[in-house]
Amino acid sequence: MITDHGASKRSSGDDDNMIPLINVVFLMLIFFMIAGQISKSDPLETTPPESVNDQRLTDNESIDLLVSTDGQIYVGDKLVTEDQLTEQLSLLVDAAEDVNSLSVRIKVDADLPVSELKPLLSKVREAGLVKASLITRLRSEEAS
């Protein structure tokens, strides 16, 4: 009479070896959920102008303004016309907790002529914002 106790022990042993593997997978999942940051993308594709300044923007309260080469203007994620820009910015200024620390971050395409940026900056000033930053990308060493 031959009994097959070894086969039943072997099959239950395989399940016991899976538990540490499952624990490791869950720990890796939690690590990547906490460590990884997913930032939202811009409503349209732009390539900022190059700059030699490597100073980073502070994380103060700010309004994001995005301008494409064809004149589309986004305040945050909302598409606005040039005529509506001052009104939209004024609403955001009125809703801000600390108006003195509020700034506007302007991201324009590198191909946008400066002559089209000047009226935009005037509208930002009309809305009551005096702090403005132009978002640029760091010039690479090879391009210098």
C-alpha positions as a LaTeX table, in Angstrom:
\begin{tabular}{lrrr}
\hline
Residue & $x$ (\AA) & $y$ (\AA) & $z$ (\AA) \\
\hline
Met1 & 0.00 & 0.00 & 0.00 \\
Ile2 & 1.60 & 3.15 & $-1.25$ \\
Thr3 & 0.29 & 6.50 & $-0.14$ \\
Asp4 & 1.12 & 9.72 & $-1.89$ \\
His5 & 1.56 & 12.12 & 1.02 \\
Gly6 & 4.52 & 13.82 & $-0.68$ \\
Ala7 & 2.38 & 15.14 & $-3.56$ \\
Ser8 & $-0.13$ & 16.84 & $-1.25$ \\
Lys9 & 2.64 & 18.44 & 0.79 \\
Arg10 & 4.37 & 19.64 & $-2.39$ \\
Ser11 & 1.21 & 21.31 & $-3.75$ \\
Ser12 & 0.48 & 23.12 & $-0.48$ \\
Gly13 & 4.14 & 24.19 & $-0.30$ \\
Asp14 & 3.82 & 25.94 & $-3.67$ \\
Asp15 & 1.03 & 28.11 & $-2.28$ \\
Asp16 & 3.14 & 29.00 & 0.75 \\
Asn17 & 5.91 & 30.25 & $-1.55$ \\
Met18 & 3.48 & 32.55 & $-3.39$ \\
Ile19 & 2.58 & 34.60 & $-0.29$ \\
Pro20 & 5.98 & 36.38 & $-0.02$ \\
Leu21 & 5.88 & 37.11 & $-3.74$ \\
Ile22 & 2.42 & 38.66 & $-3.43$ \\
Asn23 & 3.64 & 40.75 & $-0.49$ \\
Val24 & 6.57 & 42.05 & $-2.51$ \\
Val25 & 4.31 & 42.95 & $-5.44$ \\
Phe26 & 1.93 & 44.87 & $-3.17$ \\
Leu27 & 4.82 & 46.70 & $-1.50$ \\
Met28 & 6.20 & 47.69 & $-4.92$ \\
Leu29 & 2.75 & 48.88 & $-5.98$ \\
Ile30 & 2.40 & 51.03 & $-2.86$ \\
Phe31 & 5.93 & 52.42 & $-3.33$ \\
Phe32 & 5.29 & 53.51 & $-6.91$ \\
Met33 & 1.92 & 54.99 & $-6.01$ \\
Ile34 & 3.50 & 57.14 & $-3.31$ \\
Ala35 & 6.82 & 57.95 & $-4.98$ \\
Gly36 & 5.54 & 58.55 & $-8.49$ \\
Gln37 & 4.00 & 61.88 & $-9.35$ \\
Ile38 & 1.65 & 62.23 & $-12.25$ \\
Ser39 & 1.45 & 65.81 & $-13.43$ \\
Lys40 & $-1.32$ & 66.99 & $-15.63$ \\
Ser41 & $-0.41$ & 67.88 & $-19.16$ \\
Asp42 & $-1.01$ & 71.20 & $-20.88$ \\
Pro43 & $-4.14$ & 71.59 & $-23.02$ \\
Leu44 & $-1.93$ & 72.13 & $-26.08$ \\
Glu45 & 1.64 & 71.32 & $-27.06$ \\
Thr46 & 4.14 & 74.18 & $-26.68$ \\
Thr47 & 7.90 & 74.40 & $-26.75$ \\
Pro48 & 9.04 & 77.15 & $-24.36$ \\
Pro49 & 11.90 & 79.46 & $-25.38$ \\
Glu50 & 15.43 & 78.63 & $-24.25$ \\
Ser51 & 17.12 & 80.46 & $-21.40$ \\
Val52 & 20.43 & 80.34 & $-19.56$ \\
Asn53 & 18.69 & 81.04 & $-16.24$ \\
Asp54 & 18.40 & 77.83 & $-14.20$ \\
Gln55 & 16.40 & 79.40 & $-11.35$ \\
Arg56 & 13.28 & 77.42 & $-10.47$ \\
Leu57 & 9.87 & 78.94 & $-9.87$ \\
Thr58 & 8.57 & 78.92 & $-6.32$ \\
Asp59 & 5.43 & 77.02 & $-5.45$ \\
Asn60 & 3.47 & 80.10 & $-4.42$ \\
Glu61 & $-0.13$ & 80.52 & $-5.46$ \\
Ser62 & $-0.12$ & 81.20 & $-9.19$ \\
Ile63 & $-2.28$ & 81.39 & $-12.29$ \\
Asp64 & $-1.08$ & 79.46 & $-15.32$ \\
Leu65 & $-1.41$ & 81.19 & $-18.67$ \\
Leu66 & $-0.65$ & 79.21 & $-21.82$ \\
Val67 & $-0.30$ & 80.84 & $-25.26$ \\
Ser68 & 0.19 & 78.98 & $-28.53$ \\
Thr69 & 1.75 & 80.29 & $-31.74$ \\
Asp70 & $-1.65$ & 80.61 & $-33.39$ \\
Gly71 & $-2.96$ & 82.87 & $-30.59$ \\
Gln72 & $-4.95$ & 80.39 & $-28.50$ \\
Ile73 & $-4.92$ & 81.47 & $-24.85$ \\
Tyr74 & $-5.64$ & 79.16 & $-21.94$ \\
Val75 & $-6.13$ & 80.33 & $-18.36$ \\
Gly76 & $-5.52$ & 77.11 & $-16.48$ \\
Asp77 & $-7.43$ & 74.58 & $-18.60$ \\
Lys78 & $-10.00$ & 77.04 & $-19.90$ \\
Leu79 & $-9.77$ & 78.42 & $-23.44$ \\
Val80 & $-10.39$ & 82.19 & $-23.48$ \\
Thr81 & $-10.26$ & 84.89 & $-26.13$ \\
Glu82 & $-7.95$ & 87.88 & $-25.83$ \\
Asp83 & $-10.97$ & 90.05 & $-25.01$ \\
Gln84 & $-12.00$ & 87.75 & $-22.13$ \\
Leu85 & $-8.49$ & 87.46 & $-20.68$ \\
Thr86 & $-8.57$ & 90.48 & $-18.37$ \\
Glu87 & $-12.00$ & 89.52 & $-17.06$ \\
Gln88 & $-10.99$ & 85.90 & $-16.36$ \\
Leu89 & $-7.78$ & 86.96 & $-14.62$ \\
Ser90 & $-9.67$ & 89.55 & $-12.55$ \\
Leu91 & $-12.06$ & 86.85 & $-11.35$ \\
Leu92 & $-9.13$ & 84.69 & $-10.25$ \\
Val93 & $-7.47$ & 87.65 & $-8.52$ \\
Asp94 & $-10.70$ & 88.38 & $-6.62$ \\
Ala95 & $-10.97$ & 84.74 & $-5.54$ \\
Ala96 & $-7.35$ & 84.54 & $-4.34$ \\
Glu97 & $-6.63$ & 84.34 & $-0.62$ \\
Asp98 & $-3.48$ & 86.49 & $-0.70$ \\
Val99 & $-3.40$ & 88.84 & $-3.68$ \\
Asn100 & 0.11 & 90.07 & $-2.85$ \\
Ser101 & 1.66 & 86.62 & $-3.25$ \\
Leu102 & $-0.39$ & 85.75 & $-6.34$ \\
Ser103 & 1.57 & 85.58 & $-9.57$ \\
Val104 & 0.98 & 84.52 & $-13.14$ \\
Arg105 & 3.14 & 81.92 & $-14.88$ \\
Ile106 & 3.15 & 82.47 & $-18.62$ \\
Lys107 & 4.11 & 79.61 & $-20.90$ \\
Val108 & 4.41 & 80.61 & $-24.53$ \\
Asp109 & 5.68 & 78.79 & $-27.57$ \\
Ala110 & 9.22 & 79.76 & $-28.63$ \\
Asp111 & 7.91 & 80.67 & $-32.09$ \\
Leu112 & 5.50 & 83.30 & $-30.73$ \\
Pro113 & 6.72 & 86.79 & $-31.70$ \\
Val114 & 7.42 & 89.17 & $-28.82$ \\
Ser115 & 5.11 & 91.72 & $-30.45$ \\
Glu116 & 2.17 & 89.39 & $-29.65$ \\
Leu117 & 3.34 & 88.92 & $-26.06$ \\
Lys118 & 3.32 & 92.65 & $-25.17$ \\
Pro119 & $-0.50$ & 93.11 & $-25.39$ \\
Leu120 & $-0.90$ & 89.94 & $-23.35$ \\
Leu121 & 1.29 & 91.35 & $-20.58$ \\
Ser122 & $-0.72$ & 94.58 & $-20.65$ \\
Lys123 & $-3.93$ & 92.61 & $-20.07$ \\
Val124 & $-2.27$ & 90.78 & $-17.16$ \\
Arg125 & $-1.39$ & 94.15 & $-15.60$ \\
Glu126 & $-4.95$ & 95.46 & $-16.17$ \\
Ala127 & $-6.25$ & 92.50 & $-14.19$ \\
Gly128 & $-4.23$ & 93.64 & $-11.18$ \\
Leu129 & $-1.36$ & 91.15 & $-11.38$ \\
Val130 & 2.12 & 92.58 & $-11.07$ \\
Lys131 & 4.16 & 89.40 & $-10.59$ \\
Ala132 & 4.68 & 87.47 & $-13.81$ \\
Ser133 & 7.11 & 84.71 & $-14.74$ \\
Leu134 & 7.89 & 83.46 & $-18.21$ \\
Ile135 & 8.39 & 79.71 & $-18.26$ \\
Thr136 & 11.48 & 78.72 & $-20.26$ \\
Arg137 & 13.57 & 75.63 & $-20.80$ \\
Leu138 & 17.25 & 75.50 & $-19.92$ \\
Arg139 & 19.51 & 75.94 & $-22.94$ \\
Ser140 & 21.62 & 72.86 & $-23.53$ \\
Glu141 & 25.41 & 73.11 & $-23.43$ \\
Glu142 & 25.73 & 72.10 & $-27.10$ \\
Ala143 & 23.49 & 74.96 & $-28.28$ \\
Ser144 & 25.69 & 77.64 & $-26.61$ \\
\hline
\end{tabular}
